[in-house]
Amino acid sequence: MSHKGQHMDNHSFQKLPELLERESSARMASEAARAAGTIAYQDTIFGMQASFKETTEDLNATIGQLNETIGVLLEENRLLRGQKKNSGNSSVSPSKDENRQHRTSSL
């Protein structure tokens, strides 16, 4: 029984460290590239999170301002609805105002 294919000759054995070194360097380069990609991805995510936080803060400030404006307008609306029309705040004379309330005649 021959063991020719199972044994490494001296020349091949001497080349083995060089081959292993090249393989190791290639794997390290691949891992470094993968790590760099991961870091770039993380940087993108962190940037998006910061942008999202800033946008959220801006939107919350805008909502607060709009709520204040709505409050002012509601109060103004309430005050204006409570005013009775008179010759000082109406451009239509009472006799021409189709929406005026007519007095009930009493005897």
C-alpha positions in Angstrom: 0.0 0.0 0.0 1.5 3.3 -1.0 1.3 6.5 1.1 2.5 8.7 -1.7 -0.6 11.1 -1.7 -0.7 11.3 2.1 2.7 12.7 2.8 3.9 16.2 2.0 7.3 16.6 0.4 9.9 18.8 2.0 9.5 21.6 -0.5 5.7 21.8 0.1 6.3 21.7 3.8 8.6 24.6 3.6 6.0 26.6 1.6 3.3 25.9 4.2 4.2 28.8 6.6 4.1 31.2 3.7 0.7 29.9 2.5 -0.7 30.1 6.0 0.6 33.6 6.4 -1.0 34.7 3.2 -4.3 33.1 4.2 -4.2 34.7 7.6 -3.4 38.1 6.1 -6.3 37.7 3.6 -8.7 36.8 6.5 -7.5 39.7 8.6 -8.0 42.1 5.7 -11.5 40.7 5.1 -12.4 41.1 8.8 -10.9 44.6 8.8 -13.1 45.6 5.8 -16.1 44.0 7.4 -15.4 45.9 10.7 -15.0 49.2 8.8 -18.3 48.6 7.1 -19.9 47.9 10.4 -18.4 51.1 11.9 -19.6 53.1 8.9 -23.1 51.6 9.3 -23.1 52.5 13.0 -22.0 56.0 12.3 -24.9 56.3 9.8 -27.3 55.0 12.5 -25.9 57.4 15.1 -26.2 60.3 12.7 -29.8 59.4 11.9 -30.6 59.1 15.6 -29.2 62.6 16.3 -31.1 64.0 13.3 -34.3 62.3 14.5 -33.9 63.7 18.0 -33.3 67.2 16.6 -36.4 66.9 14.3 -38.5 65.6 17.2 -37.4 68.5 19.4 -38.2 71.0 16.6 -41.6 69.4 16.1 -42.4 69.5 19.8 -41.5 73.2 20.0 -43.7 73.9 16.9 -46.6 71.9 18.5 -46.2 74.0 21.7 -46.3 77.2 19.8 -49.4 76.1 17.8 -51.2 75.1 21.0 -50.5 78.6 22.4 -51.8 80.2 19.3 -54.9 78.0 19.3 -55.5 79.0 23.0 -55.3 82.7 22.1 -57.6 82.3 19.1 -60.2 80.3 21.1 -60.2 83.0 23.8 -60.6 85.7 21.1 -63.3 83.7 19.5 -65.1 83.3 22.8 -64.9 87.0 23.5 -66.1 88.0 20.0 -69.0 85.6 20.2 -70.1 87.1 23.5 -70.3 90.7 22.1 -73.7 92.0 21.1 -74.0 93.9 17.9 -74.5 97.6 18.1 -74.0 100.5 15.8 -70.4 100.8 16.9 -69.3 97.3 15.8 -71.7 96.6 12.9 -71.6 97.9 9.4 -75.3 97.0 8.9 -77.9 99.2 10.4 -80.4 97.4 12.7 -83.3 98.0 10.3 -81.3 96.3 7.4 -79.8 93.4 9.5 -81.6 90.3 8.3 -80.1 88.3 11.2 -81.2 90.6 14.1 -83.7 89.3 16.6 -87.1 91.0 16.4 -88.7 92.1 19.6 -91.9 90.6 20.5 -94.7 93.1 20.6 -96.5 93.3 23.9 -99.6 95.2 24.6 
